[in-house]
Amino acid sequence: MIESFISVLENYQKYYRAREANKDVEKLITMAIPREISRKLSLSNDQYTTNGSVGMGNTTITPWISIFDKDITESAQQGFYIVFLFRGDMSGFYLSINQGTTYIGKKFKGRKPKNKMRSVATFLRENLDLPLSDFPLETIDLVSHTTNAKNYEAANICAKFYDLERGFSEEMIIDDISKALTGLADIKKFIGNRSLNKVLNDIIYEDQISDTKFQEDILISKSSTTPNEPQRPTEKTVGGVTKSKYIRNPAVAKEALENAEFTCQINKEHKTFESAVTGENFVEAHHLIPFNKQDNFEHSLDVPGNIIALCPNCHRCIHHGTKQEKKRILKTIYISRKNMLFNFGLHVDLDDIFSFYF
């Protein structure tokens, strides 16, 4: 099998340019390697489908070989699966746990569907026990500008790269496939009895639903009193199918809103309405350094210095506005907050803040 992979890397570009000149390369991708994978891993035909492609209709510069768990999907257009993705320059290939893009591509057409694909990938990395130490790459580069290549890049959940110059062994590939299958099994467990479309919608809208509940919890919470100094992160809660994760404290957010006197910290003239619960101008709490970045910081992100009071319009803009508008708001907040962030042990510059959002 290893000779077949190397042969593809060494000969595919000639095949791509000549099309008909070397059908042997096409057969390696579409027949020989898929068969060898199935045989060497003893993959049941009742459970798995393994196939490869050099493109549907037009020949692609980035061929692929996929392993599908039939309980999830039998197509690269939907669901979750394992795929070998060859780079356009044939310098190597990736083994990726990936996702189908058709549903998201159609549902969010014209509304940056690739961002939704990335958000699904991020959710799965952060919430499931995937083999991230063996597949450390969150982003991949297929050295191609084709639509399919860009979709594969956006949909990548986690991946490993095999470099032709550095070399790789058959044992390594077989072992990595086994680990990827374990990760795919975790995704299947997470899906449960839900339809694939429902799973995607649950993931894509999870943050919005969670934030709505969090904002309601803030209203009825009694505010905390936090010392103006670095705080230790709280312990993670233990999840079910998902990993344990940090939980935001609505009492701390309430403290931040009270410190801001319930005014929008982008513009104090942004009046909304009187809250029936607090009797104050209604504003929402937003973590400037996103709370899901907590593992990157020694000190807690759930502190008043990192929580901003925003009117709903400015809050939505941070999440859904244009890049230019987001940068404007983030810069305004950061300038007013950098000293407070420092007091709480959060040492970031403006470029760091931008990197968390873009």
Secondary structure as UniProt FT lines:
FT   HELIX           2..18
FT   HELIX           23..27
FT   HELIX           28..32
FT   HELIX           33..40
FT   TURN            41..42
FT   TURN            45..47
FT   STRAND          48..53
FT   STRAND          64..69
FT   TURN            70..72
FT   TURN            76..77
FT   STRAND          80..86
FT   TURN            88..89
FT   STRAND          92..99
FT   HELIX           102..107
FT   TURN            108..110
FT   HELIX           113..127
FT   TURN            132..134
FT   HELIX           147..155
FT   STRAND          158..163
FT   TURN            164..166
FT   HELIX           170..191
FT   TURN            192..193
FT   HELIX           196..204
FT   HELIX           206..220
FT   HELIX           250..259
FT   TURN            260..262
FT   TURN            268..269
FT   TURN            276..278
FT   STRAND          284..287
FT   HELIX           291..296
FT   HELIX           304..306
FT   STRAND          307..310
FT   HELIX           312..320
FT   HELIX           323..343
FT   TURN            344..345
FT   HELIX           350..357
//
